[in-house]
Amino acid sequence: MKPSAAPVRLDYAFCALSDRGRVRGNNEDAVAVLEDLRIAVLADGMGGYNAGEVASSMAIEAIGSDMSRWLREAGTGVAGADIRRALETAVTNANYAILSAALAHSEYTGMGTTLVVGVFQNDRLILGHIGDSRCYRWRGGTLQQITRDHSWLQEQIDAGLLSPEEAAASGYRNLVTRALGVDATVQVEINEFPVEAQDLFLFCSDGLTDMVDDATVAQVLSMPIALPLKASRLIELANELGGRDNITVLLAQSLAAPGAVARSRGLMARLFGTGGPGE
């Protein structure tokens, strides 16, 4: 019996950009990449005044801090089930922190945020999400949405009451059925996906997907250009088509690194509460 081949170790490259768009006066999106631990987090805040900014920033900071601390203590070779439980705990803690801040400060009443968070562990991705911020996978010339929106429109599609085309033209595109920080309990959907070399993952807020259709997104991701140029082009397209909302793009690409010695990197966390190209 031939011994099975050793799995190819995967490395990852990341890029994140955020822009306030052409209509909004501030940016309520937030995004972070913790490269050495391969954690990617994106949040799209909601609420009056600047409360959306507060909620999304709190989510990013709390979940990034909890998960980075847990992964450092857990070390290598962590089971997927353990990462799922740690992620659930981190989301629960973030939900409590955001809700407590909203109850303590009247100007934050009603604030909340969507969330999509990924933990890359060699050839697998543990992916959690709440609301309508999304993650797509580009593999072998095919774009696939691997999160399912927690939204009123998605529920109508699932019930057969609306077609995807009718939903795309609806005026109720931003009604989410789950959000972080609005109720005492929150349900995060967590799934695990196998990763192959050269897979490209797109995490994004609805400021991108409400403006740019999947076919155009796929066209950009297929371009033979560097990740920062792809991210910039997606944001440019969303703005050219109206830029009605804040736009945030996070790209993560798997790279084959057989036999390579794991690189030692310092923690690189990039937070974007405001700003980005075009400002």
C-alpha positions as a Python dict, from the first residue, in 0.01 Angstrom:
ca = {
    (1, 'M'): (0, 0, 0),
    (2, 'K'): (151, 333, -109),
    (3, 'P'): (176, 595, 162),
    (4, 'S'): (-42, 898, 103),
    (5, 'A'): (138, 1210, -13),
    (6, 'A'): (201, 1477, 245),
    (7, 'P'): (-39, 1768, 208),
    (8, 'V'): (96, 2077, 38),
    (9, 'R'): (133, 2360, 286),
    (10, 'L'): (-50, 2676, 190),
    (11, 'D'): (60, 3029, 253),
    (12, 'Y'): (-168, 3333, 219),
    (13, 'A'): (-149, 3684, 80),
    (14, 'F'): (-394, 3951, 199),
    (15, 'C'): (-510, 4294, 90),
    (16, 'A'): (-783, 4517, 238),
    (17, 'L'): (-923, 4851, 120),
    (18, 'S'): (-1217, 5062, 234),
    (19, 'D'): (-1385, 5370, 87),
    (20, 'R'): (-1675, 5585, 208),
    (21, 'G'): (-1833, 5592, -139),
    (22, 'R'): (-1984, 5887, -323),
    (23, 'V'): (-2291, 5956, -107),
    (24, 'R'): (-2217, 5888, 260),
    (25, 'G'): (-2041, 6149, 469),
    (26, 'N'): (-1863, 5894, 685),
    (27, 'N'): (-1749, 5534, 665),
    (28, 'E'): (-1927, 5284, 891),
    (29, 'D'): (-1735, 4985, 754),
    (30, 'A'): (-1433, 4845, 936),
    (31, 'V'): (-1187, 4577, 831),
    (32, 'A'): (-880, 4409, 979),
    (33, 'V'): (-622, 4155, 865),
    (34, 'L'): (-403, 3978, 1121),
    (35, 'E'): (-158, 3827, 876),
    (36, 'D'): (58, 3615, 1103),
    (37, 'L'): (-250, 3436, 1240),
    (38, 'R'): (-436, 3443, 907),
    (39, 'I'): (-745, 3609, 1047),
    (40, 'A'): (-964, 3832, 829),
    (41, 'V'): (-1252, 4035, 974),
    (42, 'L'): (-1496, 4275, 806),
    (43, 'A'): (-1795, 4459, 954),
    (44, 'D'): (-2057, 4698, 813),
    (45, 'G'): (-2207, 4915, 1087),
    (46, 'M'): (-2555, 5059, 1114),
    (47, 'G'): (-2711, 5321, 1339),
    (48, 'G'): (-2772, 5694, 1364),
    (49, 'Y'): (-2509, 5964, 1406),
    (50, 'N'): (-2173, 5786, 1410),
    (51, 'A'): (-2303, 5480, 1595),
    (52, 'G'): (-2246, 5249, 1298),
    (53, 'E'): (-1878, 5337, 1302),
    (54, 'V'): (-1864, 5258, 1673),
    (55, 'A'): (-2035, 4919, 1635),
    (56, 'S'): (-1823, 4799, 1343),
    (57, 'S'): (-1498, 4913, 1505),
    (58, 'M'): (-1590, 4747, 1834),
    (59, 'A'): (-1670, 4422, 1652),
    (60, 'I'): (-1342, 4419, 1463),
    (61, 'E'): (-1133, 4500, 1769),
    (62, 'A'): (-1308, 4258, 2006),
    (63, 'I'): (-1315, 3960, 1771),
    (64, 'G'): (-964, 4021, 1641),
    (65, 'S'): (-828, 4048, 1996),
    (66, 'D'): (-1011, 3741, 2129),
    (67, 'M'): (-925, 3519, 1833),
    (68, 'S'): (-561, 3624, 1815),
    (69, 'R'): (-512, 3559, 2186),
    (70, 'W'): (-685, 3221, 2164),
    (71, 'L'): (-491, 3106, 1857),
    (72, 'R'): (-158, 3207, 2011),
    (73, 'E'): (-238, 3004, 2322),
    (74, 'A'): (-376, 2707, 2125),
    (75, 'G'): (-71, 2677, 1900),
    (76, 'T'): (-56, 2484, 1572),
    (77, 'G'): (-269, 2191, 1461),
    (78, 'V'): (-590, 2321, 1617),
    (79, 'A'): (-904, 2122, 1536),
    (80, 'G'): (-1169, 2295, 1329),
    (81, 'A'): (-1434, 2226, 1595),
    (82, 'D'): (-1223, 2406, 1855),
    (83, 'I'): (-1182, 2709, 1627),
    (84, 'R'): (-1558, 2717, 1572),
    (85, 'R'): (-1621, 2723, 1947),
    (86, 'A'): (-1361, 2994, 2000),
    (87, 'L'): (-1518, 3201, 1722),
    (88, 'E'): (-1865, 3161, 1870),
    (89, 'T'): (-1732, 3281, 2207),
    (90, 'A'): (-1556, 3579, 2048),
    (91, 'V'): (-1874, 3682, 1865),
    (92, 'T'): (-2080, 3644, 2183),
    (93, 'N'): (-1835, 3867, 2371),
    (94, 'A'): (-1842, 4129, 2093),
    (95, 'N'): (-2223, 4122, 2088),
    (96, 'Y'): (-2236, 4186, 2463),
    (97, 'A'): (-1985, 4471, 2440),
    (98, 'I'): (-2172, 4648, 2158),
    (99, 'L'): (-2514, 4605, 2319),
    (100, 'S'): (-2381, 4726, 2656),
    (101, 'A'): (-2237, 5039, 2492),
    (102, 'A'): (-2570, 5106, 2319),
    (103, 'L'): (-2759, 5076, 2648),
    (104, 'A'): (-2511, 5297, 2832),
    (105, 'H'): (-2500, 5580, 2575),
    (106, 'S'): (-2822, 5720, 2428),
    (107, 'E'): (-2642, 5838, 2113),
    (108, 'Y'): (-2559, 5475, 2035),
    (109, 'T'): (-2912, 5341, 2075),
    (110, 'G'): (-2999, 5094, 1800),
    (111, 'M'): (-2646, 5053, 1669),
    (112, 'G'): (-2533, 4721, 1527),
    (113, 'T'): (-2318, 4568, 1258),
    (114, 'T'): (-2297, 4286, 1010),
    (115, 'L'): (-1992, 4061, 1025),
    (116, 'V'): (-1788, 3822, 815),
    (117, 'V'): (-1478, 3664, 971),
    (118, 'G'): (-1242, 3401, 837),
    (119, 'V'): (-970, 3197, 1004),
    (120, 'F'): (-737, 3028, 753),
    (121, 'Q'): (-567, 2711, 880),
    (122, 'N'): (-342, 2569, 609),
    (123, 'D'): (-585, 2400, 365),
    (124, 'R'): (-913, 2499, 532),
    (125, 'L'): (-1115, 2810, 606),
    (126, 'I'): (-1339, 2845, 909),
    (127, 'L'): (-1584, 3116, 809),
    (128, 'G'): (-1841, 3292, 1024),
    (129, 'H'): (-2093, 3555, 923),
    (130, 'I'): (-2392, 3757, 1044),
    (131, 'G'): (-2609, 3970, 815),
    (132, 'D'): (-2541, 4051, 449),
    (133, 'S'): (-2168, 4112, 433),
    (134, 'R'): (-2039, 3834, 210),
    (135, 'C'): (-1754, 3602, 122),
    (136, 'Y'): (-1696, 3472, -231),
    (137, 'R'): (-1448, 3214, -357),
    (138, 'W'): (-1284, 3243, -700),
    (139, 'R'): (-1152, 2902, -806),
    (140, 'G'): (-1065, 2767, -1149),
    (141, 'G'): (-1250, 3040, -1336),
    (142, 'T'): (-1569, 3013, -1126),
    (143, 'L'): (-1701, 3264, -871),
    (144, 'Q'): (-1911, 3119, -588),
    (145, 'Q'): (-2077, 3302, -301),
    (146, 'I'): (-2001, 3085, 3),
    (147, 'T'): (-2201, 3285, 258),
    (148, 'R'): (-2578, 3311, 250),
    (149, 'D'): (-2727, 3650, 336),
    (150, 'H'): (-2924, 3678, 657),
    (151, 'S'): (-3173, 3918, 501),
    (152, 'W'): (-3542, 3960, 433),
    (153, 'L'): (-3482, 3933, 58),
    (154, 'Q'): (-3293, 3606, 94),
    (155, 'E'): (-3584, 3467, 295),
    (156, 'Q'): (-3823, 3568, 14),
    (157, 'I'): (-3599, 3394, -240),
    (158, 'D'): (-3578, 3080, -27),
    (159, 'A'): (-3957, 3076, 7),
    (160, 'G'): (-3999, 3105, -370),
    (161, 'L'): (-4175, 3442, -340),
    (162, 'L'): (-3907, 3634, -530),
    (163, 'S'): (-3661, 3540, -801),
    (164, 'P'): (-3297, 3646, -759),
    (165, 'E'): (-3354, 3897, -1041),
    (166, 'E'): (-3658, 4046, -867),
    (167, 'A'): (-3466, 4063, -540),
    (168, 'A'): (-3178, 4245, -710),
    (169, 'A'): (-3421, 4518, -824),
    (170, 'S'): (-3598, 4543, -489),
    (171, 'G'): (-3593, 4851, -271),
    (172, 'Y'): (-3555, 4635, 41),
    (173, 'R'): (-3201, 4518, -18),
    (174, 'N'): (-3063, 4631, 317),
    (175, 'L'): (-3311, 4468, 557),
    (176, 'V'): (-3100, 4220, 753),
    (177, 'T'): (-3253, 3955, 978),
    (178, 'R'): (-2942, 3913, 1193),
    (179, 'A'): (-2697, 4171, 1323),
    (180, 'L'): (-2432, 4192, 1590),
    (181, 'G'): (-2510, 4410, 1892),
    (182, 'V'): (-2888, 4455, 1861),
    (183, 'D'): (-3019, 4169, 2079),
    (184, 'A'): (-2904, 3995, 2395),
    (185, 'T'): (-2824, 3682, 2195),
    (186, 'V'): (-2678, 3653, 1846),
    (187, 'Q'): (-2655, 3357, 1610),
    (188, 'V'): (-2338, 3343, 1401),
    (189, 'E'): (-2339, 3100, 1109),
    (190, 'I'): (-2008, 2914, 1090),
    (191, 'N'): (-1899, 2681, 810),
    (192, 'E'): (-1573, 2514, 711),
    (193, 'F'): (-1439, 2504, 355),
    (194, 'P'): (-1145, 2322, 198),
    (195, 'V'): (-886, 2551, 41),
    (196, 'E'): (-679, 2477, -268),
    (197, 'A'): (-369, 2655, -394),
    (198, 'Q'): (-457, 2973, -589),
    (199, 'D'): (-806, 3003, -438),
    (200, 'L'): (-898, 3371, -407),
    (201, 'F'): (-1145, 3475, -137),
    (202, 'L'): (-1333, 3805, -149),
    (203, 'F'): (-1480, 3941, 175),
    (204, 'C'): (-1696, 4249, 111),
    (205, 'S'): (-1965, 4479, 245),
    (206, 'D'): (-2289, 4529, 54),
    (207, 'G'): (-2159, 4861, -75),
    (208, 'L'): (-1977, 4651, -334),
    (209, 'T'): (-2238, 4387, -414),
    (210, 'D'): (-2529, 4634, -434),
    (211, 'M'): (-2342, 4821, -707),
    (212, 'V'): (-2136, 4560, -895),
    (213, 'D'): (-2286, 4236, -1027),
    (214, 'D'): (-2119, 3897, -981),
    (215, 'A'): (-2015, 3869, -1345),
    (216, 'T'): (-1820, 4195, -1323),
    (217, 'V'): (-1665, 4093, -990),
    (218, 'A'): (-1552, 3767, -1151),
    (219, 'Q'): (-1402, 3957, -1442),
    (220, 'V'): (-1192, 4170, -1207),
    (221, 'L'): (-1080, 3874, -996),
    (222, 'S'): (-968, 3692, -1311),
    (223, 'M'): (-734, 3974, -1414),
    (224, 'P'): (-359, 3892, -1402),
    (225, 'I'): (-283, 4182, -1170),
    (226, 'A'): (-173, 4213, -806),
    (227, 'L'): (-426, 4189, -522),
    (228, 'P'): (-411, 4564, -435),
    (229, 'L'): (-496, 4651, -796),
    (230, 'K'): (-790, 4409, -796),
    (231, 'A'): (-921, 4556, -471),
    (232, 'S'): (-881, 4912, -601),
    (233, 'R'): (-1059, 4826, -926),
    (234, 'L'): (-1358, 4677, -744),
    (235, 'I'): (-1395, 4991, -533),
    (236, 'E'): (-1356, 5212, -840),
    (237, 'L'): (-1633, 5021, -1019),
    (238, 'A'): (-1872, 5053, -722),
    (239, 'N'): (-1809, 5427, -715),
    (240, 'E'): (-1847, 5463, -1092),
    (241, 'L'): (-2187, 5294, -1065),
    (242, 'G'): (-2306, 5535, -795),
    (243, 'G'): (-2115, 5457, -475),
    (244, 'R'): (-2435, 5477, -271),
    (245, 'D'): (-2282, 5312, 35),
    (246, 'N'): (-1946, 5256, 199),
    (247, 'I'): (-1740, 5000, 8),
    (248, 'T'): (-1498, 4756, 169),
    (249, 'V'): (-1302, 4480, 0),
    (250, 'L'): (-1073, 4224, 160),
    (251, 'L'): (-890, 3973, -61),
    (252, 'A'): (-715, 3658, 63),
    (253, 'Q'): (-530, 3432, -180),
    (254, 'S'): (-385, 3089, -102),
    (255, 'L'): (-37, 3018, -231),
    (256, 'A'): (133, 2679, -252),
    (257, 'A'): (448, 2669, -43),
    (258, 'P'): (565, 2302, -46),
    (259, 'G'): (857, 2239, 183),
    (260, 'A'): (886, 2604, 275),
    (261, 'V'): (981, 2703, 624),
    (262, 'A'): (697, 2893, 785),
    (263, 'R'): (769, 3262, 772),
    (264, 'S'): (796, 3450, 1096),
    (265, 'R'): (591, 3764, 1072),
    (266, 'G'): (505, 4025, 1325),
    (267, 'L'): (141, 4102, 1382),
    (268, 'M'): (7, 4324, 1105),
    (269, 'A'): (-344, 4442, 1178),
    (270, 'R'): (-485, 4699, 938),
    (271, 'L'): (-794, 4879, 1057),
    (272, 'F'): (-997, 5097, 821),
    (273, 'G'): (-1277, 5286, 989),
    (274, 'T'): (-1261, 5568, 736),
    (275, 'G'): (-1060, 5665, 436),
    (276, 'G'): (-937, 5468, 139),
    (277, 'P'): (-883, 5538, -224),
    (278, 'G'): (-1047, 5849, -360),
    (279, 'E'): (-1057, 6042, -31),
}
